[in-house]
Structures are given as structure tokens and as C-alpha cells.
Amino acid sequence: MSYYIAPSFLNKLAIHITKNFLDIPRVKVPLILGIHGRKGEGKSFQCELVFDRMGVEAIHISAGELESPDAGDPARLIRLRYREAAELIRVRGKMVVLVINDLDAGAGRFDSGTQYTVNTQLVNATLMNIADNPTNVQLPGSYDDTPLHRVPILITGNDLSTLYAPLIRDGRMEKFYWEPSRDDRVGIVGGIFGEDGLSRSEIEQLVDTFSNQSIDFFGALRSRLYDEQILQFIQQVGYDRVSARVVNSNDKPPEFKKPDFSLSRLIEFGQLMRDEQQRVETTRLVKEYNEALRQTPTTPAAPPPPPPRHPQPEGNGHSKPTQLSAEVREQLQTILSGGYRVGLEYADRRRFRTSSWKSQSIDSNRPEEIEGAIASALKQHTGDYVRLVGIEPNAKRRIVETIIQRP
């Protein structure tokens, strides 16, 4: 199967990687390239395709490796992988890159409630130090001053604004926002269904039907069409014997014929998947659970909402922020009665499409002050999306996310 590589993606990575292996007089080349964009748009997969095309070898670090119970381990891991990459360049005589996937998930700070650990600080400091001194990267306790080969670093993420600002400044990190065009999407989806007999016009119609979906949606759609045959296989073998049939079995692996990949069937299954997405967005079971908790005998009843107040002119001649709607007040009451901390996030239309929200903390526990802060934020961001966030204070995890204003 021949997959599609977006020309803009190929050119950006090829320039960054090649430029880091060249010695251009009086030119400072950023060591790090930050690739960011919406979730599910194939950033990591496009990177792999570019590496195969250019004959580049990649050494990977995942965001999950950037935290440890032992302080300093993630920073040491980055230095170790960087030195391994430099050694591969020396020994094999070919381009090698260090790839850190989803760096914002491992080292980003999404709001004031995100735990900022010593390891997070050390990861940021280590990457900055390597970007400034790419040929002098030493391990703790080792002081070998032999220059290393420069190794370009690629990082992927959804929102680079959550990272430490000095790390992503120009000179250390070059930024590339990956937003596939319609032609790119048609090309990538055409590669996914390349062996299924769909014409280009059918691919275009499929892409246009689900124009708001990410690239991963179409890969999941192709997989979904095999579900009926797999269910028939399970029922034929027996639910109680399917494990022995497919794991360490002496029988040959089961074979499945190619399903019907007609455009109408793809659209039918795609709509089912889209409906499931919408159910996730609209079904707020957390709200029901919290209401059930409030009704238990051990939990005191929530105090009634304060009576509505009319704006009164202040001493400076300005009026107070307008009052919240009944729906927003109910959602706020649900969060506060559960003992959760309240936060706000806002995004304009472009950042909303990329799920890049900006956070605004509310440093108060008094309902009237929180209500006033929310009303002021709604008035300040009249042209933005605004959502209300409930955060469990001990675990630092989100319990509720509700959009309370749409432009």
C-alpha cells in the first residue's frame, strides 16, 4: 500500500533535518522542530512516512516516559537517547533524529491546577540546554568533552502554548502547524482506501461528507467494516473457545474476505461513528452522578441559589457584569456542591477548531464572587467560546467540562 505524504509536511521536515546536518557560516539553525495541530491528523504517521522516504532513522521518546518517581530520570533519559542517536550517526553514517511524541501531554501546563513537578522542570531545562549546546550533551557523573554529532529533534503535540515559553522561543524551536488542506486530506484518505477500489471522485465525496473529522476517523472507518465478519467468526467458533482459536493456536489464522467498500456503505458506517461522537459530547453522565451524590443522606443539601440581582451603577459610573443565565447557574451550583474547584477556559474560532483553549483561574471559594468572575469573563469574551470547568482539587483532574457560551 502506498501512503500519501503531504508536500508541505515533507518539505518542512526535509529542510529542518537537512539544515541541521549542514554547516552554514553565520547561520544559527534551531535544533528543535515543534509539529503541532489538531488531534488525530496523522502528525506522527506523516513523520514516519518522511523518515522512510528520506532514509532517516528515528529514536523515539514518548510523553509517558517524562515522569518518574525518581527525580532526574526523565532528563537523564533524554540525554541518553540523544547520545545514542549521535553515536548511530557516527557509526552508520546516516541521518538520525530524536523524536519526542506528545511533549505537551508530558511536560505541558494546561491550567493552574496542573501539577508541575521537579521532573517537568528538568525536562524543560534539559531540552533548552541541548538546544543551546547540541554537541556537548553529557550524562550525570560523566564529563567527556569529546564533541558529539548534532542530532535534530522533532517534537509533536496538540498545543505548544502549554510548554515552557523559553523552550519554544525562536532560535531554539521552529514551529510547524500541521493542518491538512482538502487536497492533502483527499490524498491521505485515498492512501487509506488505496486497495479498496474507490475512485478519486468517491474519495472526494467521502472526505467532503465528513469534512470536520480528523484523518484517524477514516482509518477507524475502514476497520469498522470488518466488524460483521469478525462477529460471525466469533459466533462460529464460540465465545468460550475464541481465545484458544486465535492465541497460540496450531490452526492457520482466520481469513476474512474484503467487505463491501462502496461509498454508500462507508457513509452509512461513518454516520454511525459520528453519532457515537455526538453522544459522548452531549451525554454528561458526570452531572447525573453528582446530582445523585447530592441527594444522598450523608451529603448536605445544596443551598438555594441567591435571588437575582439587578445591575447597580458603581461609583465610577460603570455597571456591574450582567447576571448569569439559569442554566449556567445550575451548572455552577452542581460543581460547587460537589466540592470541586471552578475554572474557566476560552478560545476563539480558530483555537476552538484545534482544541487549544486558554485557561483562566478563579481564585475564590465564595459563590457570589465566582459568579461575578464568570459573568465578567463572558462579557469580556463575547466573541469567543467559553467553557466552565470543574476540577477535583486533590487528584487535580477534570470532572466537568461544559461550554457555556458560543459566539
N, C-alpha and C positions, 0 to 999 in steps of 0.2 A: 504494500500500500504506500502510495506517495502522498505525503502530507504537504500542506501549503505553508510556506514561510512568508510572512508579510514583508514586503520590500523595506518599509520604514524600520521594522524591527531588525531585520538582517543588517541593514546599513549602519544603524546606531551601534549595535553590538560589535560589528566588524571594525568600525572606526575606533571604538573605545579600546578593544582588545589589542588591535594592531598598534595603535599610538603608544600604548604602554610598553611595547617591545621595541620602540624606535628611540633613538637618541637625537632629538631635535634641539639644536642650540637655542638657548634663552627662551625655551618654551616649557612652562610648568604644566604638566599633564595630571589631571585628577586621577587618583588611583582607584576610586570607587565610582561605580555607576549604579544609581538607585532607580530601579524599574518599578513604577507604581501604577495603580489603576484599579478598576472595579474588580470585585471578587469573581472568580470563575472565568476570566477572559483568556486563560491559557498563557500567562506570563512565563511560568516555569517550563511549560512544554515547548513554547517557542524558543526559549533559551536552549533546550536540549537539541532542537532541530538545527539551530545555528551552530552549536558545537559540532554536531555531526557533519554539517556542510563544510565547516572550516577545518575539521580535523583537530579540534581543540579538546583537551582532556579537562574534566572538571572535578574538583574536590568539593564536597558539599558539607554544609553545616545547617542543621535545622534550628528553628526557634526554640524547640523543646530542649535543646542542649545548652541553652544560655541561662539556665538556672540550676543551682545545686545547693545541697545543704552545707557544702564546704565553700567558704568564701574564696574566690580566686580561681576555682576550677574552670568556669566558662572562659575567662580571659586567657588562661593558660592553653585551653583547647584551641582557641582562635590562633594563638601564636604557633602552636604545634602544627596545625593544619596548614598555616601559611608557609612554614619552613618545609613541610613535606612537599607542597606544591613547588617551591623554589628548587628543591632537590630533584624533583621529576623533570623540571625544565633543564637542569644541568645534565642529568643522566641521559634522558631520552632525546634531548634536542628538539623539543616541540613545544607549542604553546600550551600552557596550563593556566586555568583560572580558579579562583576560590569563590564559591557561590554560597551565600547565606540566604536561605529561603525564609520569608515571612519575618523579617527582622523586627517589624513594628509589633508583631504579636509577642516577641520575646523581650524586647527592650523598649517598647513604646510606652508612653504615658497617656492614657485615654481621658482621664479626668482626675480631679483632686483626690479621688478615692483609690486610685491605682497604687498598689504597694510598690515603692521604689526601694529596691534592695541594694546592698553593697555590690552584689554581682552585676546588677544593672549598671551601676556607676562604672565598675571596672570594665565591662564590655564596651561602653561608650568611650572610655579613656583609652582602651587598648586599640580600638579601631582608629581613633584620632591619631594616636602615636604611630601606628603603622602607616597611615596615610601620609604623615609628615616625614617618616623615615622608612621608606619601603625596602631599603637594602640593609637595614640594621634592626632586625627583629630577633630578640634573644629570649630564651626561656628563663624562668626564675632560677637563680643559682648558677647560670651559665653565662659567661662573659666572653664568648668567642666573637671577636670583632671582624672576622672574615666577612666581606660583603656578600649578601645574598642576591639572587636574581630577583628583579622586580616582578611581582605577581599581581595582575589586575584582579580587583574584587568586584563581584556583581552581587547586589542585594535585591530582593523582591519584597514587595509589601503592598498593602492597600492604601495606607495613609502615612506618608513620610513625615507629615507635620507632627506626628506623635513622638518622633525621635528627638534626641537631644540636639538643640539648634546648632551648636558649634560643630557637630559631626556632619550635618548636611549642608554646611556653608559651601559656597563656590570655592573651588581650589582643592577641597578635599573630596567632594562628591559632586558628580554630574548627574542631573536628574532627567529621566525619560518617562513621560506619562504615556502609557500604552492604552489607547482607545481605538480598537479596530474600526476602520471605515466599513461601509457597506460592501465594497469590493473585497476587503480583507475577510469579512465575515462569510461572504459567498465562497471565497477560495478555501477558507478553513473548513467550513461545513461540507463543501464539495469533496475535500480530502477525507473527512469522516465517513461519508457515504460513497466513497470512490468506487467500491466494488459492488454496489447495490443497484446499478443500472438507472440511476436518476439522471435526467438531463439537466443542463445548466439552468434552463428556464424553470424547472421544477425545484431546483435548489434555491433559486432566487425567490420563488414564491414561498417556500418553506421559511427562509430567512425573514422575509417581509411579514409573514403571518406571526412570527414570534420575534419581532424586532427588538423588544425590550428584554429578551432573555440573554443570559451570558453564553459564551461558547460551550461551557461544560454542559449546558442544558441539552444540546444536540447530541453529545456523546452519550448522555444518560438516556436520551430518547431512543437511540439505536439499540442500546442494551435492553430497554423496556420491551421491545418487540419479541424478544426471546422468552419472555416470562411464561407464555402459554405453553410452549413446548417443554420448558423445564418443569412446570407443574404436572403436565401429562407424564413425564418421565418419573417424577416422584411418586405419583399415584400408581403407576405401573409397577414400580419396584416395591413400593410400600413405605410408608412413613417410618416404620420401625426398622427397615433394612437399608435405607438410603445411605446412611453413614458408612456401613461396611461396603456398599457398592461403589462409592466414589473415593474413599480414602483407603490406600494400601490394598487395593483390590487386584486380583490376578486377571480379572476380565479387562478387555480393552476399554478405554474411555468412551463414554456415550457420545454419539454423534447427533447433531441437530441440523436439519435442513434449513436452508435460508428462508426466513419468513417473508411475508408479503411486505415489500418496501415501497408500495405505491404511495403517492403523495397524499391521497385521501386518508390512508391508514396512519401515516405519520402525523398528519394534522389531528386526527382523532386522538391518538395517544398523547400528543403534545398538549392538547387541551385538557386532558385528564391530569397531566402533571402540573399544568398551570393552575388548575382548580385546587390541587393539593397545596401549592404555594400560597394561594389566597386564603385557604383555611388556616394555615399557620399564622398568617398576618392578622386575620380577623378574630380567631379564637383565642381569647385571653383567659385561659384557664387559671392563671395565677390570680386574677381578680376574683374568680369564684372561690378559690381556695382561701384567700384572705378574708372574704366575706364570711365563709364558714367558720374560720377561726374566731372572728369577732363575735359570732353567735354562741360560742361555747361558754359554759358557766364560769370557767376559770378566767375568762378574758373580760375585763370590764367593758361595758357598752361604750361605744364611741360617743363623745359629746355632740349634741346637736350643732349644726353649723351656725355660725353667728348670723344675726339678721343682716340683710343687705344694707350697705351704707351708700349714701349718695355722695358724689364728689363735692367737697367743700373747698372753696378757694383758700390757698395758703397765704402766708404773709407776703410772699414775693409776687403774688398775683397769678401764679400758675395753679392749675387744678391738679388734684391727686390722680394717679392712674385709674383708669376705668376698672370696674369690678369684673370678676371672672364669671364665665357662664356657669350654669348649674351643673353641666356635665363635667367641666374642668374641676369645679369644687368637689364633686363627688369622687373623682379620681384622686385628687389631692387628699381627701379625707381617708380614702382607702389606704394610701401609702402611709400616712401619719398614724393611723390606728394600728397598723401592723408593726409599728416601732421602727420604720425604715427612715433613712435619710433621704432628703429630696434634692434632686439636681435638675438642671435644665441643659438642653443641647439645641443648637440651631444650625441651619445650613441653608445656603441659597440654592437655586435650582440646579446649578452645575454640581455643587458639592453633594446635593441630595442624590443625584444620579450615581455618584461614585461612593455613596455611603460614608462621606467624610464630614462628620459632624464636629462642631466646635462646642466645647463644654463650658458651662457657666455654673459655678458653685453657689450655693445659698447657705451662708454661714449663720443659720439661726434655727432654733427649735420651736419658736413661737409661731403658731398657725397664722396669726394676722400678719406677721412680718413676712413669712414665706409667701402668703397670698399676695401681698403687696409687691414682692420681688418678681413673682410670676407675671402679674399684671403689667409691671414696668417693662419686663422683657418682651412681652407680647406687643406692647406699644412701640418699643424700640426696634423690633424686628418684624415690622408689619409685612414686609415683602419676602420673608423667609419662612421656611418650615421650622417649627418649634415643637420639641417633644419633651414630655415630662418623664423623669427617670426616678425610680425608687431603688435605693441601694441598701442592701443588708450591711449594717455597719461593722459587724465582726468579721464576716467572711469576705468583705469587700466585693460582693458580687451583685449584679443587677437582678432585681426581682420583677420590676415593671418597666416597660418602655411604651409610652403612648404618645402619638402625635396629637397635639392639641391645637395646632394652627397650620393651615396650608395656605400658601399665597394664592 
